[in-house]
């Protein structure tokens, strides 16, 4: 079983949309027996011009996340696009990012979602590791600094982002050892960037909002291998 886990390619599927559509998407997931999803309340940061372009008439968003095998994730993207009419005005965006795996119980649950006869398409290969057209940049900063992140990112090519709140979890001993003193309440900014803009955006966020700044931020990126809603 361990060898099978190593061969299976997993994806984290993200849907960023209006609360009404995310609620509808949970019904789609339930129909497909997806065992576990997470929903976060978020706020869009895109300029009014970008909001108009995407057809989103408000900034309130929900984020739906779920882990699943690659082949199943591809099929879910197609179903979400069809049933939620992603890409049309007042809808949202869905995309998947590569994952190397998850906790044992979660892997056991989601591996059963893989359709039969999809062995090769569900295995990791060199194509999975190739640079993709889009990446998801994730910046985690102290509360109140999400706009600083976007102010740094926009001039480098970011059209907009999505913000949600989280709480830092960690031992005080470890934080003291690394001489890090950050707020427990944190803000997470997600930005979808093209491969041409990714490095410049990350560097500028690190420069303006890194650990040496008041934002005390960390920045990471994950390759996006499938996306709908940006037509």
Backbone as CSV, one residue per row, in Angstrom:
resi,resn,N_x,N_y,N_z,CA_x,CA_y,CA_z,C_x,C_y,C_z
1,UNK,0.822,-1.209,0.000,0.000,0.000,0.000,0.851,1.251,0.000
2,UNK,1.992,1.204,0.717,2.861,2.383,0.770,3.390,2.724,-0.606
3,UNK,3.756,1.656,-1.413,4.266,1.901,-2.749,3.206,2.539,-3.623
4,UNK,1.937,2.118,-3.469,0.858,2.699,-4.252,0.695,4.165,-3.917
5,UNK,0.838,4.522,-2.646,0.717,5.911,-2.230,1.787,6.755,-2.898
6,UNK,2.994,6.184,-3.027,4.101,6.938,-3.608,3.867,7.194,-5.099
7,UNK,3.158,6.270,-5.772,2.960,6.399,-7.203,1.793,7.315,-7.564
8,UNK,0.834,7.457,-6.643,-0.368,8.211,-6.959,-0.099,9.704,-6.922
9,UNK,-0.554,10.404,-7.965,-0.408,11.853,-8.026,-1.670,12.489,-7.471
10,UNK,-1.513,13.345,-6.465,-2.643,14.001,-5.829,-2.686,15.472,-6.212
11,UNK,-3.872,16.030,-6.133,-4.081,17.449,-6.385,-4.893,18.052,-5.244
12,UNK,-4.646,19.333,-4.978,-5.539,20.093,-4.113,-6.368,20.965,-5.029
13,UNK,-7.674,20.756,-5.018,-8.570,21.540,-5.857,-9.061,22.741,-5.060
14,UNK,-8.931,23.913,-5.654,-9.412,25.155,-5.056,-10.557,25.708,-5.893
15,UNK,-11.625,26.126,-5.241,-12.689,26.894,-5.883,-12.822,28.202,-5.121
16,UNK,-12.645,29.324,-5.813,-12.832,30.649,-5.216,-14.019,31.277,-5.917
17,UNK,-15.110,31.442,-5.196,-16.345,31.901,-5.819,-17.243,32.543,-4.774
18,UNK,-18.412,32.974,-5.219,-19.392,33.556,-4.303,-19.872,32.478,-3.335
19,UNK,-20.287,32.868,-2.139,-20.774,31.870,-1.176,-21.883,30.989,-1.750
20,UNK,-22.758,31.550,-2.566,-23.865,30.784,-3.149,-23.342,29.674,-4.056
21,UNK,-22.344,29.997,-4.895,-21.804,28.991,-5.797,-20.982,27.944,-5.055
22,UNK,-20.257,28.372,-4.025,-19.490,27.405,-3.242,-20.431,26.422,-2.559
23,UNK,-21.563,26.927,-2.077,-22.556,26.041,-1.466,-23.082,25.040,-2.492
24,UNK,-23.275,25.497,-3.720,-23.721,24.606,-4.793,-22.641,23.576,-5.111
25,UNK,-21.381,24.015,-5.079,-20.271,23.109,-5.365,-20.165,22.003,-4.327
26,UNK,-20.461,22.310,-3.071,-20.419,21.268,-2.039,-21.425,20.167,-2.348
27,UNK,-22.550,20.554,-2.974,-23.523,19.551,-3.391,-22.965,18.660,-4.478
28,UNK,-22.202,19.256,-5.414,-21.557,18.471,-6.473,-20.560,17.495,-5.858
29,UNK,-19.780,17.978,-4.898,-18.804,17.121,-4.236,-19.495,15.975,-3.491
30,UNK,-20.637,16.293,-2.873,-21.373,15.263,-2.136,-21.873,14.184,-3.084
31,UNK,-22.354,14.600,-4.260,-22.826,13.640,-5.255,-21.710,12.700,-5.691
32,UNK,-20.477,13.207,-5.719,-19.327,12.406,-6.161,-18.625,11.702,-5.005
33,UNK,-19.232,11.784,-3.798,-18.706,11.107,-2.607,-17.299,11.565,-2.231
34,UNK,-16.988,12.842,-2.460,-15.703,13.396,-2.011,-15.733,13.441,-0.487
35,UNK,-14.793,12.782,0.189,-14.912,12.587,1.643,-14.665,13.809,2.500
36,UNK,-13.886,14.779,2.020,-13.497,15.864,2.911,-13.254,17.149,2.137
37,UNK,-13.854,18.244,2.607,-13.626,19.564,2.022,-13.453,20.580,3.140
38,UNK,-12.815,21.693,2.797,-12.645,22.787,3.752,-13.139,24.064,3.099
39,UNK,-13.895,24.859,3.845,-14.429,26.117,3.331,-13.915,27.259,4.193
40,UNK,-13.418,28.308,3.531,-12.941,29.501,4.214,-13.660,30.721,3.652
41,UNK,-13.958,31.668,4.527,-14.481,32.946,4.056,-13.295,33.798,3.653
42,UNK,-13.402,34.475,2.522,-12.287,35.252,1.990,-12.789,36.581,1.457
43,UNK,-11.841,37.392,1.036,-12.153,38.706,0.493,-11.268,38.964,-0.694
44,UNK,-11.848,39.343,-1.817,-11.080,39.638,-3.011,-10.347,40.958,-2.883
45,UNK,-9.192,41.084,-3.581,-8.419,42.316,-3.520,-8.242,42.931,-4.892
46,UNK,-8.885,42.365,-5.894,-8.685,42.864,-7.258,-9.243,44.267,-7.418
47,UNK,-8.662,45.029,-8.331,-9.161,46.363,-8.628,-10.530,46.256,-9.274
48,UNK,-11.275,47.369,-9.305,-12.619,47.349,-9.866,-12.597,46.936,-11.329
49,UNK,-11.558,47.349,-12.065,-11.456,46.974,-13.473,-11.328,45.466,-13.634
50,UNK,-10.491,44.865,-12.773,-10.311,43.414,-12.836,-11.585,42.705,-12.409
51,UNK,-12.263,43.230,-11.371,-13.517,42.637,-10.922,-14.534,42.665,-12.047
52,UNK,-14.588,43.772,-12.780,-15.503,43.872,-13.915,-15.138,42.857,-14.987
53,UNK,-13.828,42.700,-15.238,-13.374,41.764,-16.257,-13.780,40.337,-15.912
54,UNK,-13.658,39.976,-14.627,-14.004,38.632,-14.186,-15.503,38.468,-13.965
55,UNK,-16.236,39.594,-13.982,-17.670,39.517,-13.785,-18.070,39.283,-12.346
56,UNK,-17.227,39.652,-11.404,-17.526,39.480,-9.984,-17.969,40.820,-9.420
57,UNK,-19.233,40.897,-9.005,-19.780,42.179,-8.614,-19.603,42.488,-7.136
58,UNK,-18.830,41.713,-6.413,-18.585,41.967,-5.006,-17.271,41.354,-4.586
59,UNK,-16.820,41.667,-3.369,-15.526,41.167,-2.929,-15.648,39.963,-2.001
60,UNK,-16.840,39.659,-1.502,-16.997,38.532,-0.598,-16.890,37.228,-1.357
61,UNK,-15.997,36.369,-0.905,-15.763,35.090,-1.552,-15.702,33.984,-0.496
62,UNK,-15.905,32.781,-0.938,-15.592,31.612,-0.146,-14.551,30.796,-0.903
63,UNK,-13.701,30.116,-0.167,-12.712,29.225,-0.760,-13.071,27.798,-0.354
64,UNK,-13.223,26.944,-1.340,-13.477,25.527,-1.093,-12.235,24.753,-1.507
65,UNK,-11.695,23.932,-0.620,-10.494,23.163,-0.908,-10.749,21.687,-0.626
66,UNK,-10.190,20.826,-1.462,-10.313,19.393,-1.238,-9.182,18.669,-1.947
67,UNK,-8.683,17.621,-1.314,-7.610,16.811,-1.885,-8.212,15.624,-2.620
68,UNK,-7.647,15.283,-3.794,-8.154,14.160,-4.578,-7.102,13.693,-5.575
69,UNK,-7.247,12.482,-6.118,-6.314,12.008,-7.140,-6.399,12.868,-8.397
70,UNK,-5.322,12.860,-9.176,-5.222,13.740,-10.340,-6.359,13.541,-11.343
71,UNK,-6.608,12.294,-11.752,-7.628,12.042,-12.767,-8.999,12.487,-12.284
72,UNK,-9.285,12.248,-11.004,-10.572,12.649,-10.441,-10.673,14.166,-10.378
73,UNK,-9.564,14.829,-10.045,-9.558,16.295,-9.976,-9.837,16.909,-11.343
74,UNK,-9.251,16.324,-12.393,-9.507,16.819,-13.746,-10.992,16.722,-14.086
75,UNK,-11.609,15.615,-13.707,-13.033,15.424,-13.976,-13.881,16.406,-13.163
76,UNK,-13.473,16.667,-11.907,-14.216,17.609,-11.068,-14.135,19.022,-11.621
77,UNK,-12.987,19.397,-12.187,-12.882,20.714,-12.813,-13.891,20.842,-13.950
78,UNK,-14.011,19.796,-14.751,-14.964,19.841,-15.867,-16.405,19.955,-15.357
79,UNK,-16.715,19.212,-14.303,-18.075,19.258,-13.766,-18.377,20.604,-13.121
80,UNK,-17.413,21.172,-12.406,-17.634,22.481,-11.790,-17.816,23.557,-12.851
81,UNK,-17.020,23.463,-13.907,-17.152,24.438,-14.990,-18.545,24.378,-15.612
82,UNK,-19.038,23.166,-15.814,-20.339,22.995,-16.454,-21.477,23.392,-15.519
83,UNK,-21.443,22.921,-14.277,-22.569,23.131,-13.377,-22.589,24.518,-12.739
84,UNK,-21.410,25.143,-12.588,-21.357,26.481,-11.996,-21.188,27.568,-13.050
85,UNK,-21.024,27.146,-14.316,-20.839,28.093,-15.426,-19.637,29.006,-15.186
86,UNK,-18.547,28.423,-14.699,-17.349,29.208,-14.408,-16.834,29.871,-15.675
87,UNK,-16.418,31.120,-15.528,-15.997,31.908,-16.675,-17.061,32.893,-17.103
88,UNK,-18.308,32.674,-16.654,-19.393,33.597,-16.926,-19.431,34.670,-15.828
89,UNK,-20.137,35.784,-16.070,-20.221,36.852,-15.057,-20.751,36.339,-13.718
90,UNK,-20.201,36.907,-12.639,-20.635,36.623,-11.268,-20.484,35.157,-10.880
91,UNK,-19.394,34.533,-11.328,-19.159,33.144,-10.937,-17.888,33.053,-10.103
92,UNK,-16.808,32.536,-10.679,-15.581,32.392,-9.908,-14.531,31.654,-10.703
93,UNK,-13.596,31.042,-9.985,-12.471,30.367,-10.620,-12.155,29.091,-9.852
94,UNK,-11.783,28.050,-10.566,-11.378,26.790,-9.944,-10.051,26.355,-10.554
95,UNK,-9.167,25.805,-9.730,-7.876,25.346,-10.220,-7.335,24.263,-9.302
96,UNK,-6.346,23.534,-9.797,-5.721,22.484,-9.006,-4.233,22.744,-8.878
97,UNK,-3.656,22.316,-7.770,-2.213,22.423,-7.565,-1.676,21.054,-7.189
98,UNK,-0.423,20.816,-7.536,0.228,19.539,-7.252,0.399,19.326,-5.759
99,UNK,0.252,18.079,-5.330,0.529,17.693,-3.953,1.353,16.416,-3.968
100,UNK,2.245,16.291,-2.999,3.059,15.078,-2.920,2.371,14.000,-2.108
101,UNK,1.328,14.350,-1.372,0.617,13.360,-0.577,-0.078,14.016,0.591
102,UNK,-0.507,13.199,1.534,-1.198,13.706,2.705,-1.101,12.703,3.831
103,UNK,-1.817,12.967,4.911,-1.785,12.048,6.044,-2.397,10.713,5.653
104,UNK,-2.011,9.666,6.366,-2.396,8.312,5.998,-3.888,8.107,5.835
105,UNK,-4.684,8.548,6.822,-6.129,8.337,6.762,-6.746,9.109,5.605
106,UNK,-6.266,10.333,5.365,-6.802,11.131,4.268,-6.490,10.483,2.924
107,UNK,-5.246,10.002,2.766,-4.854,9.336,1.521,-5.720,8.112,1.276
108,UNK,-5.978,7.338,2.325,-6.798,6.140,2.167,-8.203,6.481,1.705
109,UNK,-8.730,7.611,2.176,-10.073,8.008,1.777,-10.123,8.487,0.335
110,UNK,-9.178,9.357,-0.039,-9.273,9.983,-1.357,-8.776,9.090,-2.486
111,UNK,-7.922,8.093,-2.170,-7.407,7.252,-3.251,-8.515,6.421,-3.879
112,UNK,-9.599,6.194,-3.139,-10.722,5.433,-3.683,-11.515,6.233,-4.711
113,UNK,-11.228,7.534,-4.822,-11.921,8.357,-5.810,-11.364,8.149,-7.209
114,UNK,-10.145,7.609,-7.320,-9.498,7.462,-8.621,-10.272,6.471,-9.479
115,UNK,-10.644,6.872,-10.700,-11.348,5.945,-11.594,-10.470,4.756,-11.943
116,UNK,-11.098,3.626,-12.205,-10.336,2.453,-12.604,-9.730,2.658,-13.985
117,UNK,-8.558,2.071,-14.179,-7.929,2.154,-15.489,-7.240,3.473,-15.766
118,UNK,-6.910,4.227,-14.687,-6.233,5.514,-14.899,-4.838,5.478,-14.316
119,UNK,-4.211,4.313,-14.336,-2.898,4.146,-13.707,-1.875,5.148,-14.170
120,UNK,-1.620,5.206,-15.484,-0.567,6.072,-15.991,-0.872,7.543,-15.756
121,UNK,-2.137,7.931,-15.926,-2.475,9.348,-15.753,-2.450,9.750,-14.303
122,UNK,-2.476,8.764,-13.382,-2.467,9.077,-11.962,-1.081,8.955,-11.354
123,UNK,-0.082,8.618,-12.163,1.268,8.503,-11.633,2.048,9.786,-11.851
124,UNK,2.942,10.066,-10.908,3.816,11.207,-11.084,4.815,10.904,-12.191
125,UNK,5.095,11.886,-13.024,6.109,11.736,-14.038,6.805,13.072,-14.219
126,UNK,7.734,13.130,-15.161,8.497,14.359,-15.342,7.614,15.520,-15.762
127,UNK,6.530,15.215,-16.481,5.636,16.291,-16.912,4.993,16.978,-15.721
128,UNK,4.716,16.210,-14.639,4.129,16.804,-13.446,5.057,17.851,-12.840
129,UNK,6.356,17.638,-12.976,7.308,18.520,-12.336,7.729,19.683,-13.237
130,UNK,7.275,19.682,-14.475,7.642,20.750,-15.397,7.008,22.066,-14.960
131,UNK,7.579,23.170,-15.422,7.045,24.469,-15.064,5.709,24.670,-15.751
132,UNK,4.705,25.101,-14.995,3.372,25.267,-15.521,3.118,26.731,-15.872
133,UNK,2.070,26.940,-16.646,1.746,28.285,-17.114,1.388,29.219,-15.960
134,UNK,0.707,28.672,-14.936,0.321,29.465,-13.776,0.885,28.849,-12.495
135,UNK,1.121,29.701,-11.520,1.503,29.256,-10.187,0.621,29.961,-9.166
136,UNK,0.408,29.307,-8.041,-0.298,29.932,-6.935,0.734,30.428,-5.931
137,UNK,0.808,31.742,-5.783,1.692,32.345,-4.794,0.905,32.522,-3.510
138,UNK,1.462,32.069,-2.404,0.809,32.195,-1.107,1.724,32.986,-0.171
139,UNK,1.239,34.123,0.288,1.984,34.959,1.229,1.251,34.968,2.564
140,UNK,1.958,34.638,3.632,1.367,34.596,4.973,2.016,35.709,5.790
141,UNK,1.193,36.675,6.204,1.717,37.880,6.859,0.934,38.171,8.137
142,UNK,1.482,39.083,8.942,0.769,39.525,10.123,-0.540,40.198,9.731
143,UNK,-1.494,40.155,10.634,-2.806,40.729,10.364,-2.682,42.220,10.028
144,UNK,-3.389,42.625,8.967,-3.389,44.020,8.576,-2.412,44.367,7.475
145,UNK,-1.664,43.370,6.965,-0.633,43.647,5.961,-0.947,43.043,4.596
146,UNK,-2.165,42.543,4.409,-2.502,41.938,3.116,-2.469,42.978,1.991
147,UNK,-2.877,44.200,2.276,-2.861,45.225,1.230,-1.432,45.606,0.875
148,UNK,-0.529,45.533,1.856,0.884,45.789,1.562,1.421,44.735,0.592
149,UNK,0.969,43.490,0.779,1.370,42.415,-0.132,0.907,42.729,-1.549
150,UNK,-0.347,43.134,-1.673,-0.886,43.426,-2.998,-0.237,44.668,-3.605
151,UNK,0.078,45.658,-2.778,0.758,46.854,-3.287,2.134,46.510,-3.839
152,UNK,2.767,45.495,-3.246,4.064,45.046,-3.748,3.903,44.204,-5.007
153,UNK,2.826,43.414,-5.065,2.658,42.450,-6.154,2.110,43.069,-7.436
154,UNK,1.235,44.039,-7.317,0.571,44.583,-8.519,1.549,45.152,-9.546
155,UNK,2.523,45.979,-9.132,3.444,46.526,-10.139,4.277,45.464,-10.855
156,UNK,4.344,44.251,-10.280,5.124,43.176,-10.883,4.266,42.214,-11.710
157,UNK,2.978,42.569,-11.880,2.151,41.771,-12.775,0.936,41.114,-12.168
158,UNK,0.748,41.208,-10.844,-0.417,40.578,-10.215,-1.658,41.432,-10.451
159,UNK,-2.710,40.830,-10.983,-3.934,41.583,-11.249,-4.847,41.633,-10.034
160,UNK,-4.737,40.671,-9.147,-5.571,40.639,-7.952,-5.234,39.432,-7.113
161,UNK,-5.849,39.353,-5.955,-5.584,38.238,-5.060,-6.788,37.972,-4.194
162,UNK,-6.678,36.961,-3.359,-7.736,36.598,-2.425,-7.117,36.475,-1.036
163,UNK,-7.807,37.046,-0.056,-7.288,37.088,1.316,-8.187,36.273,2.232
164,UNK,-7.585,35.450,3.075,-8.363,34.845,4.147,-7.534,34.836,5.419
165,UNK,-8.200,34.686,6.532,-7.560,34.811,7.838,-7.263,33.436,8.423
166,UNK,-6.190,33.372,9.173,-5.810,32.123,9.816,-5.152,32.439,11.157
167,UNK,-4.881,31.401,11.912,-4.217,31.549,13.208,-2.933,30.740,13.205
168,UNK,-1.853,31.361,13.626,-0.579,30.645,13.689,-0.635,29.603,14.792
169,UNK,-0.129,28.420,14.500,-0.027,27.342,15.477,1.427,26.936,15.589
170,UNK,1.991,27.021,16.775,3.387,26.659,16.972,3.771,26.847,18.431
171,UNK,4.823,26.169,18.860,5.245,26.265,20.253,6.001,27.560,20.494
172,UNK,5.815,28.123,21.654,6.520,29.343,22.013,8.019,29.104,22.081
173,UNK,8.421,27.889,22.485,9.844,27.572,22.575,10.511,27.661,21.205
174,UNK,9.844,27.093,20.197,10.414,27.126,18.853,10.491,28.542,18.331
175,UNK,9.463,29.343,18.600,9.454,30.717,18.125,10.588,31.511,18.777
176,UNK,10.816,31.261,20.060,11.896,31.962,20.758,13.261,31.520,20.237
177,UNK,13.395,30.215,19.939,14.668,29.690,19.443,15.053,30.375,18.139
178,UNK,14.077,30.549,17.247,14.348,31.176,15.955,14.232,32.694,16.021
179,UNK,13.993,33.221,17.228,13.890,34.667,17.440,12.825,35.288,16.534
180,UNK,11.680,34.599,16.470,10.554,35.072,15.680,9.424,35.455,16.619
181,UNK,8.913,36.645,16.445,7.786,37.105,17.237,6.725,37.632,16.285
182,UNK,5.746,36.781,15.979,4.704,37.179,15.035,3.344,37.075,15.703
183,UNK,2.388,37.803,15.171,1.043,37.744,15.689,0.461,36.357,15.496
184,UNK,-0.407,35.952,16.421,-1.106,34.689,16.222,-2.075,34.799,15.058
185,UNK,-2.755,35.953,14.973,-3.681,36.157,13.867,-2.895,36.531,12.614
186,UNK,-3.070,35.745,11.568,-2.325,35.959,10.332,-3.289,36.127,9.165
187,UNK,-2.808,36.730,8.097,-3.576,36.844,6.868,-2.851,36.091,5.771
188,UNK,-3.601,35.357,4.981,-3.036,34.587,3.873,-3.534,35.207,2.573
189,UNK,-2.596,35.559,1.718,-2.929,36.144,0.419,-2.577,35.140,-0.669
190,UNK,-3.564,34.795,-1.502,-3.352,33.881,-2.620,-3.404,34.678,-3.915
191,UNK,-2.370,34.528,-4.726,-2.282,35.220,-6.012,-1.991,34.192,-7.096
192,UNK,-2.764,34.213,-8.168,-2.457,33.386,-9.329,-1.582,34.198,-10.267
193,UNK,-0.416,33.668,-10.603,0.545,34.410,-11.425,1.029,33.553,-12.584
194,UNK,1.338,34.202,-13.689,1.922,33.492,-14.820,3.372,33.156,-14.502
195,UNK,3.932,32.202,-15.248,5.312,31.815,-14.988,6.280,32.962,-15.262
196,UNK,5.880,33.873,-16.169,6.749,35.018,-16.454,6.795,36.004,-15.281
197,UNK,5.701,36.120,-14.536,5.611,37.114,-13.464,5.913,36.558,-12.078
198,UNK,5.898,35.234,-11.939,5.967,34.618,-10.608,7.180,35.068,-9.801
199,UNK,8.362,34.945,-10.347,9.579,35.241,-9.594,9.627,36.697,-9.160
200,UNK,9.302,37.614,-10.065,9.348,39.045,-9.734,8.352,39.381,-8.637
201,UNK,7.156,38.780,-8.697,6.139,39.026,-7.668,6.618,38.528,-6.314
202,UNK,7.157,37.313,-6.284,7.610,36.746,-5.021,8.767,37.546,-4.435
203,UNK,9.685,37.956,-5.283,10.833,38.729,-4.805,10.400,40.064,-4.212
204,UNK,9.438,40.708,-4.868,8.993,42.015,-4.382,8.211,41.884,-3.083
205,UNK,7.392,40.843,-2.967,6.680,40.606,-1.711,7.676,40.325,-0.593
206,UNK,8.686,39.496,-0.888,9.714,39.201,0.106,10.478,40.436,0.530
207,UNK,10.729,41.319,-0.424,11.466,42.550,-0.137,10.660,43.499,0.729
208,UNK,9.365,43.657,0.404,8.523,44.635,1.099,7.839,44.061,2.346
209,UNK,7.572,42.751,2.346,6.763,42.164,3.422,7.396,40.912,4.024
210,UNK,8.719,40.767,3.915,9.400,39.584,4.418,9.538,39.561,5.932
211,UNK,10.304,38.588,6.438,10.443,38.406,7.882,11.109,39.588,8.567
212,UNK,11.893,40.368,7.842,12.567,41.505,8.444,11.684,42.750,8.472
213,UNK,10.494,42.669,7.894,9.568,43.798,7.888,8.539,43.633,9.004
214,UNK,7.707,44.651,9.169,6.646,44.565,10.172,5.620,43.495,9.815
215,UNK,5.514,43.204,8.521,4.566,42.176,8.100,5.025,40.786,8.516
216,UNK,6.336,40.595,8.650,6.935,39.316,9.036,6.348,38.164,8.220
217,UNK,6.402,38.332,6.900,5.756,37.381,6.021,6.653,36.298,5.474
218,UNK,6.031,35.213,5.079,6.701,34.143,4.339,5.944,33.963,3.027
219,UNK,6.679,33.629,1.966,6.079,33.493,0.639,6.450,32.136,0.058
220,UNK,5.489,31.506,-0.572,5.741,30.213,-1.224,4.917,30.148,-2.500
221,UNK,5.230,29.199,-3.367,4.449,29.039,-4.588,4.216,27.569,-4.866
222,UNK,3.094,27.268,-5.512,2.740,25.920,-5.907,2.304,25.952,-7.358
223,UNK,2.719,24.961,-8.163,2.327,24.960,-9.580,0.848,24.653,-9.744
224,UNK,0.189,25.415,-10.613,-1.214,25.177,-10.939,-1.243,24.391,-12.245
225,UNK,-1.829,23.180,-12.191,-1.778,22.339,-13.388,-3.108,22.272,-14.125
226,UNK,-4.144,22.881,-13.576,-5.429,22.939,-14.242,-6.197,24.139,-13.761
227,UNK,-6.899,24.809,-14.652,-7.599,26.031,-14.262,-8.798,26.256,-15.166
228,UNK,-9.907,26.676,-14.566,-11.085,27.084,-15.324,-11.597,28.387,-14.729
229,UNK,-12.215,29.226,-15.554,-12.774,30.474,-15.068,-11.986,31.682,-15.505
230,UNK,-10.878,31.488,-16.230,-10.083,32.603,-16.731,-10.210,32.734,-18.236
231,UNK,-11.266,32.208,-18.814,-11.465,32.269,-20.268,-11.714,33.700,-20.716
